[in-house]
Amino acid sequence: MLPSMKRILIIPIGSADPAILKTISASLEITFHCMIEIGSEMPIPLTSYDSRRHQYYSTTILETLRDITRRDRDRVLGVADADLFVPGLNFVFGEADASAGVAVISLTRLRQEFYGFRRNTRLFHDRAVKEGIHELGHTCGLGHCPDPHCIMHFSNSLWDTDKKGQEFCTRCKKLYVISS
């Protein structure tokens, strides 16, 4: 059974639409069977911005999230409405630090409008939920899964994100139980 967490804290990084935060929160509560708290908005760390790339370095944001007092919270998920990257990749949908129990996702490239297509709120919300679950899965010690339908499958593109489900495959469920 996934998992043994008691609380997850969601931190909006910069301005994030309350509707998407509520959608993510509701889905995380169902998936992880725990309490979800939406915390106060945190500014995007200025030191994370790379002016050459016009993107934000997600690892710097994770470092800032590590400093948040976790008290009775098992995990922290940052939700940024900013384009994120790590060196060596053009962008990332998210990043996690399993040892610290923190993760961050980016909403920017999950929107159809980013690619010049018409807005699709349902699809955007579905993608954001998947990325949130995926990154929190990493904080539980799960790696990428070869099953393209498992939530822990690596998303190299939105096609990969859209193809996978919102659930852990049987293998990942077993791995989580062993590692927790």
Contacts in CASP RR format, 6 or more apart in sequence:
PFRMAT RR
TARGET T0000
AUTHOR 0000-0000-0000
METHOD contacts of the structure
MODEL  1
MLPSMKRILIIPIGSADPAILKTISASLEITFHCMIEIGSEMPIPLTSYD
SRRHQYYSTTILETLRDITRRDRDRVLGVADADLFVPGLNFVFGEADASA
GVAVISLTRLRQEFYGFRRNTRLFHDRAVKEGIHELGHTCGLGHCPDPHC
IMHFSNSLWDTDKKGQEFCTRCKKLYVISS
1 33 0 8 1.000
1 177 0 8 1.000
2 31 0 8 1.000
2 32 0 8 1.000
2 33 0 8 1.000
2 140 0 8 1.000
2 168 0 8 1.000
2 173 0 8 1.000
2 176 0 8 1.000
2 177 0 8 1.000
3 32 0 8 1.000
3 33 0 8 1.000
3 34 0 8 1.000
3 140 0 8 1.000
3 176 0 8 1.000
3 180 0 8 1.000
4 180 0 8 1.000
5 32 0 8 1.000
5 33 0 8 1.000
5 34 0 8 1.000
5 74 0 8 1.000
5 75 0 8 1.000
5 140 0 8 1.000
6 34 0 8 1.000
6 35 0 8 1.000
6 72 0 8 1.000
6 73 0 8 1.000
6 74 0 8 1.000
7 34 0 8 1.000
7 35 0 8 1.000
7 36 0 8 1.000
7 37 0 8 1.000
7 72 0 8 1.000
7 73 0 8 1.000
7 74 0 8 1.000
7 75 0 8 1.000
8 28 0 8 1.000
8 32 0 8 1.000
8 34 0 8 1.000
8 35 0 8 1.000
8 36 0 8 1.000
8 37 0 8 1.000
8 73 0 8 1.000
8 74 0 8 1.000
8 75 0 8 1.000
8 76 0 8 1.000
8 77 0 8 1.000
8 136 0 8 1.000
9 37 0 8 1.000
9 39 0 8 1.000
9 68 0 8 1.000
9 70 0 8 1.000
9 73 0 8 1.000
9 75 0 8 1.000
9 76 0 8 1.000
9 77 0 8 1.000
10 21 0 8 1.000
10 24 0 8 1.000
10 25 0 8 1.000
10 28 0 8 1.000
10 36 0 8 1.000
10 37 0 8 1.000
10 38 0 8 1.000
10 39 0 8 1.000
10 76 0 8 1.000
10 77 0 8 1.000
10 78 0 8 1.000
10 79 0 8 1.000
11 39 0 8 1.000
11 40 0 8 1.000
11 41 0 8 1.000
11 42 0 8 1.000
11 65 0 8 1.000
11 68 0 8 1.000
11 76 0 8 1.000
11 77 0 8 1.000
11 78 0 8 1.000
11 79 0 8 1.000
12 21 0 8 1.000
12 38 0 8 1.000
12 39 0 8 1.000
12 40 0 8 1.000
12 41 0 8 1.000
12 42 0 8 1.000
12 78 0 8 1.000
12 79 0 8 1.000
13 41 0 8 1.000
13 42 0 8 1.000
13 43 0 8 1.000
13 44 0 8 1.000
13 61 0 8 1.000
13 78 0 8 1.000
13 79 0 8 1.000
13 80 0 8 1.000
13 81 0 8 1.000
13 82 0 8 1.000
13 104 0 8 1.000
14 41 0 8 1.000
14 42 0 8 1.000
14 43 0 8 1.000
14 44 0 8 1.000
14 80 0 8 1.000
14 81 0 8 1.000
14 82 0 8 1.000
15 41 0 8 1.000
15 81 0 8 1.000
16 41 0 8 1.000
16 79 0 8 1.000
16 80 0 8 1.000
16 81 0 8 1.000
16 107 0 8 1.000
17 81 0 8 1.000
20 79 0 8 1.000
20 107 0 8 1.000
20 124 0 8 1.000
20 125 0 8 1.000
20 128 0 8 1.000
21 38 0 8 1.000
21 79 0 8 1.000
22 38 0 8 1.000
23 125 0 8 1.000
23 128 0 8 1.000
23 129 0 8 1.000
24 77 0 8 1.000
24 79 0 8 1.000
24 128 0 8 1.000
24 129 0 8 1.000
24 132 0 8 1.000
25 36 0 8 1.000
25 38 0 8 1.000
26 36 0 8 1.000
27 129 0 8 1.000
27 133 0 8 1.000
27 166 0 8 1.000
28 34 0 8 1.000
28 36 0 8 1.000
28 77 0 8 1.000
28 129 0 8 1.000
28 132 0 8 1.000
28 133 0 8 1.000
28 136 0 8 1.000
29 35 0 8 1.000
29 36 0 8 1.000
31 133 0 8 1.000
31 166 0 8 1.000
31 167 0 8 1.000
32 136 0 8 1.000
34 74 0 8 1.000
37 73 0 8 1.000
42 64 0 8 1.000
42 68 0 8 1.000
44 56 0 8 1.000
44 61 0 8 1.000
44 80 0 8 1.000
44 82 0 8 1.000
45 60 0 8 1.000
45 61 0 8 1.000
45 64 0 8 1.000
47 60 0 8 1.000
48 56 0 8 1.000
48 57 0 8 1.000
48 58 0 8 1.000
48 60 0 8 1.000
48 61 0 8 1.000
48 64 0 8 1.000
49 55 0 8 1.000
49 56 0 8 1.000
49 57 0 8 1.000
50 56 0 8 1.000
50 57 0 8 1.000
50 85 0 8 1.000
53 85 0 8 1.000
54 83 0 8 1.000
55 82 0 8 1.000
55 83 0 8 1.000
55 84 0 8 1.000
55 85 0 8 1.000
55 91 0 8 1.000
56 80 0 8 1.000
56 82 0 8 1.000
56 83 0 8 1.000
56 84 0 8 1.000
56 85 0 8 1.000
57 84 0 8 1.000
57 85 0 8 1.000
57 86 0 8 1.000
58 84 0 8 1.000
58 85 0 8 1.000
58 86 0 8 1.000
58 92 0 8 1.000
58 94 0 8 1.000
58 95 0 8 1.000
58 104 0 8 1.000
58 106 0 8 1.000
59 86 0 8 1.000
59 95 0 8 1.000
61 78 0 8 1.000
61 80 0 8 1.000
61 84 0 8 1.000
61 104 0 8 1.000
62 95 0 8 1.000
62 96 0 8 1.000
62 97 0 8 1.000
62 100 0 8 1.000
62 102 0 8 1.000
62 103 0 8 1.000
62 104 0 8 1.000
65 76 0 8 1.000
65 78 0 8 1.000
65 100 0 8 1.000
65 102 0 8 1.000
65 103 0 8 1.000
65 104 0 8 1.000
66 97 0 8 1.000
66 100 0 8 1.000
66 102 0 8 1.000
68 76 0 8 1.000
68 102 0 8 1.000
70 76 0 8 1.000
74 101 0 8 1.000
75 101 0 8 1.000
75 102 0 8 1.000
75 103 0 8 1.000
75 136 0 8 1.000
75 139 0 8 1.000
76 101 0 8 1.000
76 102 0 8 1.000
76 103 0 8 1.000
77 102 0 8 1.000
77 103 0 8 1.000
77 104 0 8 1.000
77 105 0 8 1.000
77 132 0 8 1.000
77 135 0 8 1.000
77 136 0 8 1.000
78 102 0 8 1.000
78 103 0 8 1.000
78 104 0 8 1.000
78 105 0 8 1.000
79 104 0 8 1.000
79 105 0 8 1.000
79 107 0 8 1.000
79 128 0 8 1.000
80 104 0 8 1.000
80 105 0 8 1.000
80 106 0 8 1.000
80 107 0 8 1.000
80 108 0 8 1.000
81 106 0 8 1.000
81 107 0 8 1.000
81 108 0 8 1.000
82 106 0 8 1.000
82 108 0 8 1.000
83 91 0 8 1.000
83 106 0 8 1.000
83 108 0 8 1.000
83 109 0 8 1.000
84 91 0 8 1.000
84 92 0 8 1.000
84 93 0 8 1.000
84 94 0 8 1.000
84 95 0 8 1.000
84 104 0 8 1.000
84 106 0 8 1.000
84 108 0 8 1.000
85 91 0 8 1.000
85 92 0 8 1.000
86 92 0 8 1.000
86 95 0 8 1.000
91 106 0 8 1.000
91 109 0 8 1.000
92 106 0 8 1.000
93 105 0 8 1.000
93 106 0 8 1.000
93 109 0 8 1.000
93 110 0 8 1.000
93 131 0 8 1.000
93 134 0 8 1.000
93 155 0 8 1.000
93 161 0 8 1.000
94 103 0 8 1.000
94 104 0 8 1.000
94 105 0 8 1.000
94 106 0 8 1.000
94 131 0 8 1.000
94 135 0 8 1.000
95 103 0 8 1.000
95 104 0 8 1.000
95 135 0 8 1.000
96 102 0 8 1.000
96 103 0 8 1.000
96 104 0 8 1.000
96 135 0 8 1.000
96 136 0 8 1.000
96 137 0 8 1.000
96 138 0 8 1.000
96 139 0 8 1.000
97 103 0 8 1.000
97 139 0 8 1.000
98 138 0 8 1.000
98 139 0 8 1.000
98 140 0 8 1.000
98 141 0 8 1.000
101 139 0 8 1.000
102 139 0 8 1.000
103 132 0 8 1.000
103 135 0 8 1.000
103 136 0 8 1.000
103 138 0 8 1.000
103 139 0 8 1.000
104 135 0 8 1.000
105 128 0 8 1.000
105 131 0 8 1.000
105 132 0 8 1.000
105 135 0 8 1.000
106 131 0 8 1.000
107 124 0 8 1.000
107 128 0 8 1.000
108 114 0 8 1.000
109 158 0 8 1.000
110 124 0 8 1.000
110 127 0 8 1.000
110 128 0 8 1.000
110 131 0 8 1.000
110 158 0 8 1.000
110 161 0 8 1.000
111 119 0 8 1.000
111 124 0 8 1.000
112 118 0 8 1.000
112 119 0 8 1.000
112 120 0 8 1.000
112 123 0 8 1.000
112 124 0 8 1.000
113 119 0 8 1.000
115 158 0 8 1.000
123 162 0 8 1.000
126 162 0 8 1.000
126 166 0 8 1.000
127 158 0 8 1.000
127 161 0 8 1.000
127 162 0 8 1.000
129 166 0 8 1.000
130 151 0 8 1.000
130 155 0 8 1.000
130 161 0 8 1.000
130 164 0 8 1.000
130 165 0 8 1.000
130 166 0 8 1.000
131 155 0 8 1.000
131 161 0 8 1.000
133 151 0 8 1.000
133 166 0 8 1.000
134 151 0 8 1.000
134 152 0 8 1.000
134 155 0 8 1.000
137 143 0 8 1.000
137 151 0 8 1.000
137 152 0 8 1.000
137 168 0 8 1.000
137 176 0 8 1.000
138 152 0 8 1.000
140 176 0 8 1.000
140 179 0 8 1.000
140 180 0 8 1.000
141 175 0 8 1.000
141 176 0 8 1.000
141 179 0 8 1.000
142 152 0 8 1.000
142 168 0 8 1.000
142 172 0 8 1.000
142 175 0 8 1.000
142 176 0 8 1.000
142 179 0 8 1.000
143 152 0 8 1.000
144 152 0 8 1.000
144 153 0 8 1.000
144 154 0 8 1.000
145 151 0 8 1.000
145 152 0 8 1.000
145 153 0 8 1.000
145 169 0 8 1.000
145 171 0 8 1.000
145 172 0 8 1.000
146 153 0 8 1.000
147 153 0 8 1.000
147 169 0 8 1.000
147 171 0 8 1.000
147 172 0 8 1.000
148 160 0 8 1.000
148 163 0 8 1.000
148 164 0 8 1.000
149 163 0 8 1.000
149 164 0 8 1.000
149 165 0 8 1.000
149 169 0 8 1.000
150 164 0 8 1.000
150 165 0 8 1.000
150 167 0 8 1.000
150 168 0 8 1.000
150 169 0 8 1.000
150 171 0 8 1.000
150 172 0 8 1.000
151 164 0 8 1.000
151 165 0 8 1.000
151 166 0 8 1.000
151 167 0 8 1.000
151 168 0 8 1.000
151 169 0 8 1.000
151 172 0 8 1.000
152 168 0 8 1.000
152 169 0 8 1.000
152 172 0 8 1.000
153 160 0 8 1.000
153 164 0 8 1.000
154 160 0 8 1.000
155 161 0 8 1.000
155 164 0 8 1.000
168 176 0 8 1.000
END
